[in-house]
Amino acid sequence: MSQQQKKEQETQRANQGVPHFTPPKSPLPIWPMRPLVVEGDDAAEWQKRSADIRERFVRTLGSFPATQKLHSYTIDDPVIYEGVRRSLVRIVVDDDDVMEAWLLEPLDASSAVSRAAVAPHPTSDEGKDEVVGLAGKRKWQYAIELARRGWIVIAPDAHAVSRRFSKGIKSYDTAKFYERWPNWSSVGKIVADHRICVDLLGKLPQSRGLPVSILGHSLGGQTAIYTAVMDERIESCVCCCGIYPFSDGIAREHWFRDEWYIYFKDPTLKQSVKHGPQPYWDFHELAALIAPRRLMIFQSPNDYCCGSFAGINYMTDQLLHVWELLGAKGNLTCVLHNEGHEFERWHRDYAYAWLER
């Protein structure tokens, strides 16, 4: 059996029960990407442009229900696991919606904890268990690896994992979600849940006042971007294999499926991305809204969710212009590799060192 076949089998086993996206056989038309910065722009001009991008993005998130907030929480007694203290947190985020999360703390209580992080998980039925080392791929255990380095980490379940309490949603099927909230979006729910995690970190005595980062791979990488865009309390963001330009992405259509996991239902965004002539907003614009805060992006041209090298290159170039314009070019790091949809050991070690720099 070839190494590629072994890797494919490993992926299938790790994500058993979770449907996988299959890229189209032929590329879709390429839509033009709007430049972020043009010659002669200053910081004031970018602020105007970024406000317009933010308004477009927020519109596509849909109506945010006022009932979605940190109502209450309970924390179970901790257990010691692989060098960290792990506690199950149950967070009431709505009248009938309880979000479970793992809270990880360094085992050595005498060590000076100076950082906190939110660690959203990739698309897998294991959910939060995968990133803390209880199930799934060891290469995606970034929550427990951060905790071993002295971080306080919260790793929540996404709203569509099988054990989530929210109206029978399971296995990333969002049909029930949209029955209940037809004017909202799955991405809007992602943002709400993870902002509540930041709220919780601000309330806990062991993490109150600490700078907060967010780190994720795949769906977790997208979540990191969305949350950092919508919550300026996030000081640093690491996104691995989470975003690629709509404009030339071979996986463009999976963002607007009519079944299973549906990210957005906004008709303006859907029409613009699938049929052109230009996306209502694109991911290079979204990532730029994090500036001048710290952002690290890992991308791979042979990622099955990816577009072309040209699109990645243009996205990177445009982002560098924004951070440079704001006098913060050292706060942006873009990593291009050729290892597919992965978060390998060297990727993670580089990300941790960058976060701690």
C-alpha positions in Angstrom: 0.0 0.0 0.0 1.4 3.4 -1.0 1.9 6.2 1.5 -0.8 8.2 -0.1 -3.3 5.3 0.3 -2.3 4.9 3.9 -2.9 8.6 4.5 -6.3 8.4 2.8 -7.3 5.4 5.0 -6.1 7.2 8.1 -8.2 10.3 7.2 -11.3 8.1 6.6 -10.9 6.3 9.9 -10.4 9.5 11.9 -13.5 11.1 10.4 -15.8 8.1 10.2 -19.4 9.2 10.1 -18.6 12.7 8.9 -19.3 13.2 5.1 -16.4 14.5 3.1 -16.4 17.2 0.4 -15.2 15.9 -3.0 -13.7 18.6 -5.2 -15.2 19.2 -8.6 -13.3 17.5 -11.5 -13.0 20.7 -13.6 -12.1 24.2 -12.3 -14.8 26.8 -11.9 -14.6 30.2 -13.6 -12.1 32.6 -11.9 -13.7 35.8 -10.6 -11.5 38.9 -10.1 -10.2 39.6 -6.6 -10.6 43.2 -5.3 -7.3 44.7 -4.2 -7.1 45.6 -0.5 -4.7 48.5 -1.0 -4.1 50.7 -4.1 -1.3 53.1 -4.8 -1.8 56.3 -2.8 -3.8 54.8 0.0 -3.2 55.8 3.6 -4.4 54.2 6.8 -7.5 56.4 6.8 -8.5 55.1 3.4 -8.0 51.5 4.5 -10.2 52.1 7.6 -13.0 53.2 5.3 -12.5 50.2 3.0 -12.3 47.8 5.9 -15.5 49.2 7.4 -17.3 48.4 4.1 -15.9 44.9 4.1 -17.0 44.3 7.7 -20.5 45.6 6.9 -20.8 43.1 4.0 -19.5 40.2 6.1 -21.8 41.0 9.1 -24.8 41.2 6.8 -24.2 37.6 5.5 -24.0 36.3 9.1 -27.6 37.0 9.5 -29.7 38.1 12.6 -27.9 37.4 15.9 -30.5 36.1 18.5 -30.3 38.2 21.7 -30.8 35.0 23.7 -27.3 33.7 22.7 -25.0 34.7 25.5 -23.1 33.3 28.5 -26.1 32.6 30.8 -24.2 30.3 33.3 -21.6 27.6 33.5 -20.4 24.7 35.7 -17.0 23.2 35.9 -16.5 19.5 36.9 -13.6 18.4 39.1 -10.4 18.2 37.2 -8.6 15.0 36.1 -4.9 14.8 35.4 -4.2 13.7 31.8 -0.9 13.7 29.9 0.7 16.4 32.0 -2.3 18.8 32.2 -5.3 19.4 34.4 -8.5 18.8 32.4 -12.0 19.9 33.5 -15.3 19.6 31.7 -17.1 22.9 31.4 -20.9 23.1 30.6 -21.8 26.5 29.3 -25.5 27.5 29.0 -25.5 29.6 25.8 -29.3 29.6 25.3 -32.4 28.3 27.1 -32.0 24.9 25.5 -28.4 25.0 24.3 -25.5 23.8 26.4 -22.0 24.0 24.9 -19.5 21.6 26.4 -15.8 22.5 26.4 -12.6 21.2 27.9 -10.7 23.6 30.1 -7.0 22.7 30.2 -4.5 24.1 32.7 -0.8 23.4 33.2 -0.2 20.8 35.8 2.5 22.7 37.5 0.6 25.3 39.5 3.8 27.1 40.4 4.5 27.9 36.7 3.7 31.5 35.7 0.7 31.3 33.3 0.7 34.3 31.1 -1.4 33.3 28.1 -4.8 31.9 27.3 -6.2 30.4 24.1 -9.4 29.2 22.4 -8.8 26.0 20.4 -11.7 25.3 17.9 -11.5 21.8 16.5 -11.6 20.6 12.8 -14.6 18.8 11.2 -14.8 15.5 13.0 -17.3 13.7 15.2 -14.8 13.6 18.0 -15.1 17.4 18.3 -13.3 18.9 21.3 -12.0 15.4 22.3 -9.7 15.4 19.2 -7.7 18.6 20.1 -7.2 17.5 23.7 -5.8 14.1 22.8 -8.8 11.9 23.8 -9.7 10.7 20.3 -8.8 11.1 16.6 -5.6 12.3 15.1 -2.6 13.0 17.3 -1.4 15.6 14.8 -4.5 17.7 15.6 -3.9 17.8 19.4 -3.0 21.4 19.5 -5.1 22.3 22.6 -3.2 19.9 24.9 0.1 20.7 23.4 -0.4 24.4 24.2 -1.5 23.5 27.7 1.7 21.5 28.2 3.6 24.7 27.3 2.0 26.7 30.1 -1.2 28.0 28.5 -4.7 27.9 29.8 -6.8 26.6 26.9 -10.6 26.2 26.3 -11.6 23.8 23.6 -15.4 23.8 22.9 -17.6 21.6 20.8 -18.9 23.2 17.6 -22.6 23.5 17.4 -23.1 20.6 15.0 -21.1 17.8 16.6 -23.1 14.7 17.5 -23.3 15.3 21.3 -24.3 19.0 21.1 -27.6 19.6 22.8 -28.9 22.3 20.4 -32.2 21.1 18.9 -31.0 17.7 17.8 -28.2 18.9 15.6 -25.7 16.1 14.9 -23.0 14.9 12.5 -22.6 18.4 11.1 -26.1 18.4 9.6 -27.4 22.0 10.0 -31.0 21.4 8.9 -32.4 21.6 12.4 -30.3 24.7 13.0 -31.9 26.6 10.1 -35.4 25.4 11.0 -35.0 27.2 14.3 -33.0 30.2 13.1 -33.8 30.7 9.4 -32.4 34.2 9.4 -29.1 33.4 11.0 -26.1 31.4 9.7 -24.0 28.5 10.9 -21.0 30.8 10.7 -22.8 33.4 12.9 -23.4 30.6 15.4 -19.7 29.7 15.3 -18.8 33.3 16.1 -21.4 33.5 18.9 -20.2 30.3 20.6 -16.5 31.2 20.5 -17.0 34.8 21.7 -18.8 33.2 24.7 -15.7 31.2 25.3 -13.7 34.4 25.4 -16.2 35.8 27.8 -15.7 32.8 30.0 -11.9 33.1 30.0 -12.4 36.7 31.1 -14.5 35.5 34.1 -12.4 32.6 35.4 -9.9 33.8 38.1 -7.0 31.7 36.6 -7.4 33.4 33.1 -8.9 36.8 33.9 -6.8 39.6 32.4 -4.6 37.3 30.3 -4.1 38.0 26.6 -6.2 35.6 24.5 -5.2 33.9 21.3 -7.1 31.5 19.0 -5.7 28.6 17.1 -7.3 26.1 14.7 -7.0 23.8 11.8 -9.5 23.3 8.9 -13.0 24.2 10.3 -11.1 25.3 13.4 -8.9 27.6 11.2 -12.0 29.2 9.7 -13.5 29.6 13.2 -10.3 31.3 14.3 -10.5 33.8 11.5 -14.3 34.5 12.0 -13.9 34.9 15.8 -10.8 37.2 15.5 -12.6 39.4 13.0 -15.6 39.8 15.2 -13.9 40.0 18.6 -11.0 42.4 19.1 -10.2 40.8 22.4 -8.3 38.2 20.3 -4.8 39.4 20.2 -3.3 36.6 18.0 -4.8 34.2 15.5 -3.4 31.1 13.8 -5.4 29.7 10.9 -4.2 26.4 9.3 -5.8 25.3 6.1 -8.9 27.2 6.9 -9.3 29.9 4.2 -8.6 30.2 0.5 -10.0 32.8 -1.9 -13.5 32.3 -3.1 -12.5 33.8 -6.4 -10.6 30.8 -7.8 -11.2 28.1 -5.2 -11.9 24.7 -6.6 -13.9 24.0 -3.5 -16.0 27.1 -3.9 -19.3 25.4 -4.2 -19.0 23.5 -0.9 -19.6 26.8 1.0 -23.1 26.9 -0.4 -24.4 23.4 -0.3 -28.1 22.8 0.0 -27.7 20.0 2.5 -25.5 18.7 5.3 -23.3 21.4 6.8 -24.4 24.8 5.3 -22.2 27.7 6.2 -24.2 30.6 4.8 -27.7 30.9 3.3 -27.4 34.6 2.3 -28.5 34.7 -1.4 -26.4 37.7 -2.3 -23.2 36.0 -1.2 -24.2 32.7 -2.7 -25.0 34.2 -6.1 -21.9 36.3 -6.2 -19.5 33.4 -5.4 -21.1 30.7 -7.6 -22.1 32.8 -10.6 -19.9 36.0 -10.4 -18.9 38.4 -11.6 -17.2 39.0 -8.2 -17.7 37.7 -4.6 -19.7 39.9 -2.3 -16.7 39.5 0.0 -13.7 37.3 -0.2 -11.4 35.6 2.3 -8.4 37.9 1.7 -10.7 40.8 2.6 -12.0 39.0 5.7 -8.5 38.1 7.0 -7.4 41.7 6.5 -10.0 42.9 9.1 -7.7 41.4 11.8 -5.0 43.9 11.0 -3.0 45.3 12.8 -3.3 42.4 15.3 -1.2 39.3 14.9 -2.2 36.7 12.3 -0.5 33.5 11.0 -1.9 31.6 8.0 -0.8 28.2 6.8 -1.8 27.4 3.2 -1.0 24.7 0.7 -1.6 24.6 -3.1 -2.3 20.9 -3.0 -4.9 21.2 -0.2 -8.2 19.7 -1.5 -10.0 22.8 -0.3 -7.6 25.1 -2.1 -7.6 27.2 -5.3 -4.5 28.0 -7.2 -1.0 29.1 -6.3 -1.8 32.4 -8.1 -4.8 33.0 -5.8 -2.8 32.2 -2.7 0.0 34.4 -3.9 -2.3 37.3 -4.6 -4.0 36.9 -1.2 -0.7 36.9 0.6 0.6 39.9 -1.3 -2.5 41.9 -0.5 -2.5 41.1 3.2 1.2 42.1 3.4 0.2 45.5 2.0 -2.4 46.1 4.6 -0.2 45.2 7.6 2.6 47.3 6.2 0.3 50.2 5.6 -0.7 50.1 9.3 2.9 49.9 10.4 2.6 46.3 11.7 4.1 44.1 9.0 5.9 42.0 11.7 2.4 40.9 13.0 1.6 38.9 9.8 3.2 35.6 9.0 2.0 33.6 5.9 3.4 30.0 5.6 3.1 28.2 2.2 3.8 24.5 2.2 3.1 21.5 -0.1 1.8 19.0 2.4 -1.9 19.1 1.7 -4.7 19.6 4.3 -2.5 18.9 7.3 -1.3 20.4 10.5 2.0 18.6 10.9 4.3 18.7 13.9 6.6 21.3 12.4 3.6 23.5 11.5 2.4 23.3 15.1 5.8 23.9 16.7 6.2 26.9 14.4 2.8 28.2 15.3 3.4 27.8 19.1 6.7 29.6 18.9 5.2 32.4 16.9 2.3 32.8 19.4 4.8 33.0 22.2 7.2 35.3 20.5 
